[in-house]
Amino acid sequence: MKKAYVFPGQGAQFVGMGKDLYESSPLAKEMFDNANEILGFNITELMFSGTDEDLKQTKVTQPAIFLHSVILAKTLGDEFKPDMTAGHSLGEFSALVAAGALSFEDGLKLVYARALAMQKACEANPSTMAAILALPDEKVEEICKSIDDVVVPANYNCPGQIVISGTMNGIERACELMKEAGAKRALPLKVGGAFHSPLMESARVELSEAIESTSFSKPICLVYQNVTTVGESDPEVIKKNLIAQLTSPVKWTQSVQNMIADGATDFVELGPGSVLQGLISKIDKSVTVSGKQ
């Protein structure tokens, strides 16, 4: 019986996130207040009582989800005994901080640097993403390769659900071809840009400098990373994978399958929403999934 803690990525945010934590835990209050100082703006006000539009800004969304997830893990105290951790995209930073590979302060600074770099890349390269439902992974990959524009698989979320990233024209053409090939749905997403694709190269370069100059430690358990899908504990390998993550696909399906193969029977999602619980249940119905907000 092994317990895996998993951490959500962008899209899980909601107005009021983290407010209960702030009001019920002195430690949480201290960490949230500290975050406002580190970031130089009042993120807690936006999280607790902002608007959906406020929370949709990448520079707010990413640190907000990170804060909710990590502070939740820290308030569990001795109850938090992971055998392994993993996070979806942005959530990988939460997983690393929760597992002790990064300090809270450094993790927050990196997440904010990542958000700003991604925002900049989105503005420089207008691009988008689309969700493809009920088409085999191989078929999605084949169609992406057949398009002249940049179009790549970005998130392998669960069997039958892949998100693709690319140029506006490329994604439009890909959606037509996916439907022709039998996809149940091919839905363009309301996102700022083509995350986890070559169009994020400028953000990867910018973030790599911040990651290289940050101190990482050996985590208390294996952290299953999006790029390699296997448990990592070597700080240098972790850094390399984090840098590669921005332009590489999030292999969530494969990561969860590897965690289960390595003995995970109980998955707990920490942070806003319950998206990962749903995905894990679709990947393998035999495991237990639960969550805390």
Disulfide bonds with the S-S distance in Angstrom:
none
